[in-house]
Amino acid sequence: MVLCFVALFVFAVLGIFSAKYRALFFEALGCVGRTLTLRPCESKLDERIKATLIASLLERSPPVARAVHQHFSILSLLFAILFFGSMIYSAIAVYNYWAYGNCNGPDSSAFCVFDAVLKPGAATLTAVQPGAGPVRGTGRIVMVEFGCFSCPYTRSAQLPLKQFLDQHPEVALEFRAFPIPTHPNSFLAAQAAFCADEQGRFWQYHDALFADADHSVANLDRMAQTLGLDAAKFDSCMASNSTSAAKAVQRDLDAGHAAGIYGTPTFFISGASLVGPGSAQEFSDALNGRGTLQSNQTSSCHLPNATAQ
């Protein structure tokens, strides 16, 4: 009877494409219904599946066919466990992909089978010109970064980014906030950075946010105190989403969406875009025009429901 449960799902999918399998789906549905009410399956669907399978094996290997026949109940149970286990795993992967942009969870850079089909490529991005965000450095070439302070990939990119900037003083960095909505307090963290900017401490607060992953309201306040910010001004700035700092975050979000940004960190430099760079060399290649649009899609935090355009 176990096979009827598996057959129900298999024939449900195949029935989308063929009337033959739709008939088998309804037969399997009836069989499952009778099984759940402790009645025998009148259609003998499970026995027909068994007979078809063993007959096919007999043509290829009689010893294997005999072994399957003798242990059919155990083998079908194991198959059903694997089948439903894979369905559960797939459902979890789909949720992780929707919520975090990776089938394996929010902090994973492991291979995800959905990437090749569902993740947009860097070529869909529209270059963003500098001139709106805080700038670090005095170089004549300005690289624009869209980052989420709560994104582990944006955080891990800071070291190769610093190495690149140290090697290339002709490049300045402009930061634009792009908080990922599935990351707790991501918008508040960005707003706090712009509140610090109002007191001339944006980059100090920027570095503090990447150094400490705790972006709770209490810890955001503690960071402000550590940097010597005026507590009353900072609290007033954080108190509403209608402040200039909150509006700056929304301005950056709107610009990022208009550019087609689907995840962080994303960089624009010398006509190239970099998504999730993992080394200083990738920044250098983009600066020197070696290669066009580059994308490391397994090393970036993606928006929920980001799909290819």
N, C-alpha and C positions, 0 to 999 in steps of 0.2 A: 504493500500500500504506500510505502514511502515514495516510490517512483511517481505516483500520481500527483503528489505535491510538487515535485520538481517539474513534471510534465506540464502542470498547470501554468507555471511561469514561462517555461520554454515555448509552449504552444501559443501563449498570449502574445509573445513578441513575434513569433513566426506568422501568427494569424493576421498581423497587420498587412502582410504582403501576399498571403495566399488563402483562398477560401477553404482549401483542403485542411490547413492547420487550424482554421477557425472552428471547423467541425470537431477536430480533435481537442481543441481547447474546451469546448462545451462538454465533451465527453469526460475530459479530465475534471472539469468543474463538478459534474454530477458525481463522479467517483469520489472526489474529495469531500463533497457534501455528505454522502452516505457514510464515508469513513468517520467523519466528525460526529455523526449521530449513531456510531457503533453498529452500522449496518454494512454488509458485504457489498463490494463494488460489482454491480450486475454486468457492466460492460466488459469486464475482464481486461481492461486496458493495460494494467500492470503486467498481466501474463503475456499479452501480445508484445509488449515492449521487450520483455525477457526473451521470448521466443525469437524475435527479430534479431536481437543482439547476439544471442548464442549461435543462431544460424549464420550470421555474418562472420563470427569468430571461427566457426567450423571450417569455413572456406580458407582461412588463413593459417590457423593453428589449432588442431583438434585438442591437444593437451591443455591449451589455455581455455578453450571453450568448456572442457570438462571441469576445470578448476573454478571457472566463473559460475557454472551451473551448481556446483557443490556448495559454494560460499556466496551465493547470490544475495541472500538477505543481508549478510554482514557488509558486503561490498556496496550494495545499494544504500545502506544506512550511512556508510562512510562518505559516499558520493553526495548524499543529501546534506550531510553536515558541512562538507567542503563548499557545496553550492550555496547554501544559505549563509555560511560564514563569509564567503566572498561578497555576497550581496550586502551584508551588514558593513563589511569593510569599505565597499564601494560607496555606500551611503555616507559613511563618515568622511571619506575622501571628498565627495561632492560638497558636503557641508564645509569642510576645511578650505576647499577651493573658493567657495562662495564668500566665506568670512575672511580668509587670510591670503588668498591668492596662491596657495600651495596645498596640494593634497595631503601633505604630511604634518601640517600644523603651522602655527604662527612663526616659529623660530627655525624652521627647517629649510635647508638649501638642497635637500635630496631631490633626486629625479621625480618628476610628476608627469604621468602619462598624458594629462590634459594639456600640458604646455604647448605641444606642437600644433594642436588644433585650435585651442581657445584663446591663447594669449596673443594680444596684438603685438605687432612688430614695431620697432623703433621708427620705421619709415612712415608710420601714421602720425608722427608728432610734427607739430608746427613750431619752428624756432621761436623762442621768447627773447625779446631784446632787453638788455639791462636798463636800469634807470628807476626802479621802483622800490627795491629793498635795501637793507643795510649792506655796506660793502666793507670787506676786510682786505687791506692792501692798497697799494697805489699804482699797480700795474696798468699799462695802457689797454691790455686785453682783459675784458671782464667776462668771467664765466658765471653763468646763472645756475644756481642749485635750487631745486624744489625738494624739500625734505620734510619728513615727519619726525619730530623729536622722540616719539614713542616707537618708532620703527627700528627693530634691531639691525636691519640692513643699512639704514641711513647711519646708525651709530657705528657699525663696523667699517663703513666707507670713510669715516673721518680720518683714520690713520693714513691710508694711502693718499687721501686728499691733501693732508698736511705735508706728506713727503713731496708730493707733486708741487705744491705751492712754494715749499722751501727751495726746490730745485729751479723754479721758474718765477723769479720775482717780477717778471714782466706781466704776470697774470694776477688779477685781483678777483676776489670771490664775492658775488652778490647772493644773499640767501633769501629765498622765498618760501613761505610756510605752506605745506600741503598736508595737513593732518588727515590721517586715514581714519574714517569714522568708526571702524571696528576696534580701534585701539583706545583703551580707557584713558580719558583725560587728555587726548592728543590735541584737541582744540584749545583747552585751557593752558596746556604747556606752551603752545605757540603764542597765545595771547599774553602769557606771562613774559615771554621773551620780548614782545613788543612793548609791554609795560616797562620792562627794564630799559628798553631803547629810549623811552621818553626821559630817562634819567642818565642817558649816556653810557649804559652798561649792557648793550645788546650782546656783544660777542662774549663777554664774561659769563652772562647768563646762558647763552647758547652753549658754551663749553660745559657749564655746570649741568645742564639738562642731559647732555650726552654722557657725562661722567656718572650720573645717578639715574637709574631707570625708574626710581620711585617718583611718579609725577602726581601724587596725591596733593590735594589742596594744601594740607599742612606742610608737606615737604617743599612745595613751590614757595610758600611763605618763608620757610627756613632758608632756602637758597637766597631769597631776596635779602634776608637779614644778614646772611654770611657775606654777601657782596656789599653790604653797607647801604642798601637802598633806603630811601625814606618810606617807612612802613605805611604811613597814612596815605601817601600818594599811590603807592603800589596797590594797597587794598582797594582804594577808590577806583583805580584803573581796572582791577579785576572784578569789580562788583557787578558789572553789567556787560551784556554783549552789544551794547550800543556805543561803547567807548571807542576812541580812535584806534586803540590797539586791537580790539575785536574786529573793527572794520578793516584794519590792515590785513588780518588773517583772512577775512572773507574776500578781500581784494585779490590776495594771492591765490586762494582757492579758485576763484572765478577765472583768473588768468591761466591757471593750470588746466582747468577743464576745457577752456577755449583752445588750448594748445594740444589737447588730446592726451594729456598725461594720465597714465593709468596706474602708476605706482611710484614708490620712492626708494632710493634717491634717484632723481633724474637730473642730468646736467646738460647744459647747452654751451658749446664753445666752438668757435671757428666754423660754424655751419654744420657741426655734428652734434648728435645727442647721445648721451651715455645713460643707460638704465642699469643700475646696480653694478657699477664698476668695482672690481676687486683688487686692482693694483694701480700703482702710480703710472706704470707704463701705458695703461689704457687711456689715462688722461693725456699723456704725452703724445700718443699716437693721434688722438683727436686734435690736439693743438697743432700738430705738424701736418695735418691733412692726410695721414696714412689711413686709408679706409674711409668710409662714409659714415652712415648711421650705424651705431653699434648697440647691442642690447644683451645683457646677461639677465635673462628673465627669472632665473631661479634664485637670484640674490637681491630681490626687491620686494617690498611690501605692496600688494596690489589692492586696488579698490574692489569692494564687493561687486560681483556681476560684471567685471571688466571683460569685454569680449572683443574680438578682432573687428576692426572697422572696415 
